[in-house]
Amino acid sequence: MGQSSGGTPARPPTAIPAYIRRVISADKRPQSWIDQAFVEGIRPFRIGAPAINEFPSEVWGRIAADRARNFRPWLKKAADRRGYQPLRKAIAEYLRTSRSVRCTPEQVVLVSGIQQALDLLARLLLKKGSPIWVEDPGYFGARIAFDNVGAKLVAVPVNEEGLSVSAGIKICPHAKGAYVTPAHQFPLGATMSLERRMALLSWASRTGAFVIEDDYDSEYRFEGAPVPALQSLDNHSSVIFIGSFSKTLFPALRVGYVVLPAPLVDPFVAMRYRTDFRNSSFDQSVLCDFIVDGHLARHLRRMRILYAERLEALIEGARQHLRGLLEISNVRAGLYTIGYLKNGMTSRQAEELAAAQGVEVLAADRCTLRAPDPNALLLGFGGFDELAIRQGLIRLAKALS
């Protein structure tokens, strides 16, 4: 009695220390916070889930094994705080050909993903009370990063042409910057028009503001020509371009990138160095070989076909099972789509009822700041085969009826 299995005295249970109680009482999670990690398994229709089973893991494993066997030669090279240099060179070339991004490898800095990029940029570019334009509705992860530094979020409305620059100028003409998802607006799916792109760049250069362009899933467009990056139109070093490989390859690969105007590279790297002394060079070297050897291009070609088929299965199944309940958007891009409720429910009511039926959808009002509830749901389709999509739609129809 009073002894642990190892023979040492067991510690009696104690009250929670005061410092922990202070942390718990002060913790205020944002409206958009989603504890997806605590949901057992990945259920239809979770957004952001790629088709992991279709990833060429044997190829990846072969490259990783080769790198591990030949560990010393590349490991001896002096570490670059911007990340593994051959990978930065490969990314610069990939972005040039696929997205018309204009940059040198020296302008590319590797990070762990979009959220780290946003966190570092927020701390580098904004102070407490600094106003920044954000799309409304828009990406909740960006709002969290800007909230963390106490920035003033300026909600700018979005429509089928993207962020309304004229509205932003009326609301807050001298914002320090803007955050946009121009290739595939999150969550509504629109592509920013050329007129809006030029207006945004004109405003930024005129006022000395920055523009963060989040290119989170632009690789997946299923109709029409690829849309060049906003950065490709920028002649005044206004645009900071961010992206990652978590959706194109697999979420556990924590490699993202920030393409910075040349004069901003050193300040950004210095900010990163305050919290993270070294890059994950092994993963970066494996990814570099995967890109240079042509595996990324082949994988993307195959996945565009697969994801287009899964989106069509979702649209066709929704016509069959959700008529009068949910109308799916006609946007043909990305790994998720948005469906507009036709049954009088709010977004949050529909999300909760779907969860009770074992279906994971995201209420669109989690993405709003001042905009009214879009009365819509976000449905991811990338990570689910046609059978899972069909079964999920049947359960969703039961929830929404």
C-alpha positions in Angstrom: 0.0 0.0 0.0 1.4 3.4 -1.0 4.0 1.7 -3.2 4.1 1.9 -7.0 4.9 -1.3 -9.0 8.5 -0.1 -9.3 8.9 -0.1 -5.5 9.0 3.7 -5.1 6.3 5.5 -3.0 3.3 6.5 -5.1 2.6 10.2 -5.2 -0.7 11.2 -3.7 -3.1 12.9 -6.0 -2.8 16.7 -5.7 -4.9 19.6 -6.8 -4.2 21.2 -10.1 -1.3 23.8 -9.7 -2.3 27.4 -9.8 -0.3 28.1 -13.0 -2.2 25.4 -14.9 -5.6 26.7 -13.6 -4.5 30.2 -14.9 -3.8 28.8 -18.3 -7.1 26.9 -18.5 -9.2 29.9 -17.4 -7.5 32.2 -19.8 -7.8 29.9 -22.8 -10.3 31.4 -25.3 -10.6 29.4 -28.4 -11.7 31.1 -31.6 -15.1 30.7 -33.1 -13.5 28.7 -36.0 -11.6 26.3 -33.8 -12.1 22.7 -34.9 -10.8 19.8 -32.7 -10.6 17.4 -35.7 -7.7 15.6 -34.1 -10.0 14.2 -31.4 -12.4 12.6 -33.8 -11.7 8.9 -34.2 -10.7 8.1 -37.8 -11.4 10.2 -40.9 -15.0 10.2 -41.8 -16.7 11.5 -44.9 -16.7 14.5 -45.6 -13.7 15.9 -43.7 -12.1 18.7 -45.6 -8.3 18.7 -46.2 -8.0 14.9 -46.4 -6.2 13.8 -49.6 -6.4 10.3 -51.1 -3.5 8.9 -49.0 -4.1 5.3 -50.2 -3.2 6.5 -53.7 0.1 8.0 -52.8 3.2 6.1 -54.3 4.5 5.1 -50.9 6.9 2.5 -52.3 8.6 5.1 -54.4 8.8 7.4 -51.5 10.2 4.6 -49.3 12.8 3.7 -51.8 14.0 7.3 -52.0 14.1 7.6 -48.2 16.0 4.3 -47.9 18.6 5.5 -50.4 19.0 8.8 -48.6 19.4 7.0 -45.3 22.0 4.6 -46.7 24.0 7.6 -48.1 23.5 9.7 -45.0 26.8 11.4 -44.5 27.6 13.1 -47.8 24.6 15.4 -47.8 24.4 15.7 -44.0 27.9 17.2 -43.9 26.9 20.2 -45.9 26.5 23.4 -43.9 22.8 23.9 -42.9 21.0 26.7 -44.7 18.5 28.5 -42.5 16.2 28.9 -45.5 16.0 25.1 -45.9 17.6 22.4 -48.0 19.0 24.3 -51.0 18.4 21.7 -53.8 14.7 21.5 -52.7 14.4 25.3 -52.7 15.8 25.2 -56.3 13.3 22.5 -57.3 10.4 24.4 -55.7 11.3 27.6 -57.5 11.4 25.7 -60.8 8.1 23.9 -60.1 6.3 27.2 -59.1 7.7 28.9 -62.3 6.3 26.2 -64.6 3.0 25.4 -62.8 2.0 28.8 -61.3 4.0 31.4 -63.2 5.6 32.5 -60.0 8.7 34.7 -60.5 11.4 34.0 -58.0 14.9 32.6 -57.4 15.7 29.8 -55.0 17.2 32.4 -52.6 13.6 33.9 -52.2 12.2 30.5 -51.1 12.2 29.7 -47.4 11.0 26.3 -46.2 8.6 26.0 -43.2 6.6 23.2 -41.6 3.4 24.2 -43.4 0.9 27.0 -44.1 0.1 27.6 -40.5 3.8 28.2 -39.5 4.1 30.5 -42.5 1.1 32.5 -41.4 2.3 32.6 -37.8 5.8 33.8 -38.7 4.4 36.4 -41.2 1.9 37.7 -38.7 4.6 38.2 -36.1 7.0 39.8 -38.6 4.6 42.1 -40.4 1.9 43.1 -37.8 1.7 44.6 -34.3 -1.0 44.7 -31.8 -3.9 46.7 -33.4 -2.4 46.6 -36.9 -5.4 46.4 -39.4 -5.3 43.6 -42.0 -7.9 42.8 -44.6 -9.2 39.3 -44.5 -11.7 37.6 -46.7 -15.2 37.3 -45.2 -16.0 34.4 -45.2 -12.4 33.2 -45.3 -9.8 30.8 -44.0 -10.0 30.4 -40.2 -6.4 29.4 -39.8 -5.3 32.8 -41.1 -7.6 34.5 -38.6 -6.1 32.5 -35.8 -2.6 33.5 -36.7 -3.5 37.2 -37.0 -5.5 37.1 -33.8 -2.5 35.6 -32.0 -0.5 38.9 -32.5 -3.5 41.1 -31.6 -4.0 42.4 -35.1 -7.3 44.1 -36.1 -9.1 41.9 -38.5 -10.9 43.9 -41.2 -13.6 41.8 -42.7 -13.8 42.4 -46.4 -16.8 40.8 -48.3 -16.2 38.2 -51.0 -18.3 37.4 -54.1 -17.9 35.3 -57.3 -15.0 37.6 -58.3 -13.1 37.2 -55.0 -12.3 39.8 -52.4 -14.0 43.2 -53.0 -11.1 45.6 -53.1 -13.4 48.7 -53.4 -15.2 47.5 -50.2 -11.9 47.1 -48.4 -10.8 50.6 -49.4 -14.1 52.0 -48.0 -13.9 50.1 -44.8 -10.1 50.5 -44.0 -8.1 52.2 -46.8 -4.8 52.2 -44.9 -4.7 48.6 -43.7 -1.1 47.2 -43.3 -1.8 44.3 -45.6 -4.3 41.8 -47.0 -4.7 38.0 -46.9 -6.3 36.3 -49.9 -6.9 32.9 -51.5 -7.2 34.1 -55.1 -6.9 30.8 -57.0 -9.6 29.0 -55.1 -11.2 31.2 -52.5 -11.8 29.5 -49.2 -14.6 28.6 -48.5 -16.7 29.8 -51.4 -14.5 28.5 -54.2 -14.4 31.6 -56.5 -11.4 32.5 -58.6 -10.4 36.2 -58.2 -11.0 38.1 -61.4 -8.1 39.8 -63.2 -9.8 43.2 -62.5 -9.8 42.5 -58.8 -6.2 41.2 -58.8 -5.0 44.4 -60.5 -7.0 46.6 -58.1 -5.5 44.7 -55.1 -2.0 45.1 -56.4 -2.5 48.8 -57.2 -3.9 49.4 -53.7 -0.9 47.6 -52.1 1.8 49.4 -54.1 0.1 52.8 -53.5 -0.3 52.4 -49.7 2.9 50.3 -49.1 0.8 47.3 -47.9 1.7 43.6 -48.2 -0.4 40.9 -49.7 -0.2 37.3 -48.5 -1.3 34.9 -51.3 -2.3 31.5 -49.9 -2.1 29.0 -52.8 -3.3 26.1 -50.7 -4.8 23.7 -53.3 -4.3 25.4 -56.7 -2.9 22.2 -58.3 -6.4 20.7 -58.5 -8.4 22.5 -61.2 -10.6 20.1 -63.1 -11.8 22.4 -66.0 -10.4 25.4 -67.8 -6.8 26.6 -68.0 -4.6 26.9 -64.9 -4.8 30.3 -63.2 -1.5 32.1 -62.8 -0.5 33.2 -59.3 -1.3 36.8 -58.2 2.4 37.0 -57.5 3.2 36.7 -61.2 1.4 40.1 -61.8 3.3 41.9 -59.0 5.9 44.5 -60.1 6.3 46.2 -56.7 7.4 43.4 -54.3 4.0 43.5 -52.6 3.1 39.8 -52.7 4.3 37.1 -50.3 3.3 33.7 -51.8 2.8 30.6 -49.5 2.0 27.0 -50.1 2.6 23.5 -48.9 2.8 19.8 -49.9 0.4 18.4 -47.3 -2.6 18.2 -49.7 -0.7 17.4 -52.9 1.2 14.5 -51.1 0.2 13.6 -47.6 -0.6 15.6 -44.4 2.2 14.1 -42.3 4.8 15.6 -44.6 5.4 18.9 -42.8 7.0 20.9 -45.6 5.7 24.2 -46.8 7.3 27.2 -48.5 7.2 31.0 -48.4 8.3 32.9 -51.5 9.4 36.4 -50.2 10.4 39.6 -51.9 14.2 39.5 -51.8 14.7 42.3 -49.2 12.3 40.5 -46.8 14.1 37.1 -46.8 16.7 37.9 -44.1 14.2 39.4 -41.6 11.8 36.4 -42.1 14.6 33.9 -41.6 15.7 35.8 -38.5 12.2 35.6 -37.1 12.0 31.9 -37.9 15.4 31.3 -36.2 13.9 32.7 -32.9 11.7 29.6 -32.5 13.3 26.9 -34.7 17.1 26.5 -35.2 17.1 23.8 -37.9 15.1 22.6 -40.8 13.9 19.0 -41.2 16.6 18.3 -43.8 16.0 14.6 -44.2 12.3 14.9 -45.2 13.3 17.9 -47.4 16.0 15.9 -49.2 13.6 13.0 -49.9 11.0 15.4 -51.2 13.6 17.0 -53.4 14.5 13.7 -55.1 10.7 13.0 -55.4 10.2 16.2 -57.4 13.4 16.2 -59.4 12.9 12.6 -60.5 9.5 13.5 -61.9 7.4 11.6 -59.4 5.5 14.7 -58.2 4.4 15.6 -61.7 3.2 12.0 -62.4 1.4 11.9 -59.1 -0.4 15.2 -59.7 -1.6 14.1 -63.2 -3.0 10.9 -61.8 -4.7 12.6 -58.8 -6.4 15.3 -60.9 -8.2 12.5 -62.8 -9.1 10.7 -59.6 -10.3 13.8 -57.7 -12.3 15.0 -60.7 -14.1 11.6 -60.7 -14.8 11.8 -57.0 -16.2 15.3 -57.3 -18.5 14.1 -60.1 -19.6 11.2 -57.9 -20.4 13.7 -55.1 -22.3 16.0 -57.4 -24.3 13.2 -59.0 -25.0 11.5 -55.6 -26.2 14.8 -54.2 -28.6 15.2 -57.0 -30.0 11.8 -56.2 -30.1 11.9 -52.4 -30.0 15.6 -51.4 -32.5 17.2 -53.7 -34.3 20.0 -51.9 -31.9 19.7 -49.0 -28.5 20.7 -50.2 -27.4 22.2 -53.5 -23.7 21.6 -54.5 -21.7 24.5 -56.0 -20.7 24.2 -59.6 -17.0 25.0 -58.9 -14.7 22.3 -60.3 -11.6 22.6 -58.2 -9.9 21.7 -55.0 -10.4 18.8 -52.5 -13.7 20.0 -51.1 -16.8 21.7 -52.3 -19.5 23.9 -50.7 -23.2 22.9 -50.6 -26.0 25.4 -49.9 -28.7 24.4 -47.5 -32.2 24.5 -48.9 -34.1 23.1 -45.9 -34.1 26.2 -43.7 -31.4 25.0 -41.3 -28.4 27.1 -40.2 -24.9 25.9 -41.0 -24.2 25.0 -37.4 -27.5 23.1 -37.0 -26.7 21.0 -40.1 -23.2 20.3 -38.9 -24.4 19.0 -35.6 -27.1 16.8 -37.1 -24.7 15.4 -39.6 -22.2 14.6 -36.8 -24.9 12.7 -35.0 -25.3 10.5 -38.2 -21.5 9.9 -38.4 -20.9 12.4 -41.1 -18.2 15.1 -40.7 -19.0 18.3 -42.6 -17.9 21.8 -41.7 -20.4 24.6 -41.0 -19.6 27.5 -43.3 -20.4 30.0 -40.6 -17.2 29.0 -38.9 -15.5 30.9 -41.7 -17.4 34.2 -41.2 -16.4 37.3 -39.3 -19.2 39.9 -40.0 -20.9 38.2 -43.0 -24.2 36.5 -42.3 -24.4 32.7 -42.1 -24.0 31.4 -45.7 -26.3 28.5 -44.7 -23.9 26.1 -46.2 -21.7 23.1 -45.5 -18.2 22.3 -46.7 -17.8 18.7 -47.9 -14.4 17.2 -48.6 -14.3 14.5 -51.2 -10.6 14.0 -52.0 -9.9 11.3 -49.3 -13.0 9.1 -50.0 -13.8 6.6 -52.7 -17.1 6.5 -54.5 -18.7 4.0 -52.2 -17.8 6.0 -49.1 -19.1 9.2 -50.8 -22.4 7.5 -51.7 -22.9 6.0 -48.2 -22.0 9.4 -46.6 -24.5 11.2 -48.8 -27.2 8.8 -47.7 -26.4 9.5 -44.0 -26.2 13.2 -44.7 -29.7 13.1 -46.3 -31.1 11.4 -43.2 -29.5 14.2 -41.1 -30.9 17.0 -43.2 -34.4 15.6 -43.7 
